[in-house]
Amino acid sequence: MRSDKPKRKKNKWLRITGLVLLILIIAILVYVFTVYKSLTNAVDTMHVPVDRVTEKRTDLLDLNKKEPFSVLMLGVDEREGDRGRSDTMIVLTVNPQKKSVKMLSIPRDTRTEIVGHGTTDKINHAYAFGGVAMSMDTVENFLDIPIDYYMQINMEGFKDIVDAVGGVTVNNDLDFTYSGVHFPEGKITLDGEDALKFSRMRKEDPRGDFGRQLRQRLIIQAVIKEGASLNSLTNFNDIFDALGKNVKTNITFDEMVDIQKNYKNAAGDIEQFSIEGSGQTINKVWYLIVSDAEKTKIQNKLKEHLDL
């Protein structure tokens, strides 16, 4: 008579294996749901539409067709009872076909027409006069390209975003001390507080605002890199919470999904550059004057990247 012990043992292990797989699947589903819930909550808080019409883009942008797009990043120091000024202005153009991103810093003292205000002034005053919409219109007019999206970042809270991704590592090209912190030349790792100080220093840099712009771009690029890494999966809740509190954008949740799906290869090649100009005092106010030749060079570079 054949023993059925091996059969019972096999069935027992099958039941145990099935139970382990079921628990694993449930755990994965709970994790995915938690991530999704945290993300959607953050996006709901972040999403602030902007009421404006652009003549620079005649057809609606189609992210599913992987069309290039642009984003205006505004770093704003908001104070109680004061809208503040956008001391950081960076334009990103994203092209998935070319698998690249262009990151242009616009000096805050750049003299240009403030669209909708009827004045010629420093470009960062557009935010003080008319908020995000006027900033987008002014930058769009200055660069002669469509500005599709905006992303407004509260610079005081930006340190929370850096801490949420576990800090950032950047390659510093200038040895300096600022606000009690020494930043040696070479590769350095920064927490949120030090990253904010690193990106704010201007007067001790012989390049002035251009040096500060470079450090701001380094920090933003490092945050993007850390946020996209596998390590960020373990602290997604902190990341989404920090984003929800400190970032406003007109990009919807569905558009974020489309961008993640269709444009992620573009982040592999990020080129940083800035606008050159000369200082000039007009009516006792210092401005950066950008020549027509420099403006045309920048405009053509961005248009080519946007396939315009």
Summary of the structure (lengths in Angstrom):
residues: 308
radius of gyration: 23.9
end to end distance: 83.0
largest distance: 108.5
contacts: 930
relative contact order: 0.16
helix: 48%
strand: 25%
